[in-house]
Amino acid sequence: MKFIKPKNLNSENVDWLISERARAVVKSYAEYTEHTESEIVNEFLLNILEDEDFIEWIDSKRNNRRLIQQLDIEDRVVAK
C-alpha cells in the first residue's frame, strides 16, 4: 500500500496578470488532467528549471547560494 504524502507547498496567493488565452489553456488542461489549476501552473513553472541556460546563469551570479538553495538545484550547479 502506498501512503499519501502531504503536499507542503508553502503556497501563497500571487497577483499576476495573464492573458485570457493562457487562462483558458490552464483551465482546460486542469480539467483534462483532473488536477487543480494551481497544481498545473505550479508544475509548468517548475519546468523552467529544466532550462540549462537558466541554471548556468544562476551559477554565474555572485552570492548565489541562497537562490540555489531556494530553487533546490544544488546538484546541478558547479561547486565554488
Order of alpha helices (4+ residues) and beta strands (2+ residues): alpha-alpha-alpha-alpha
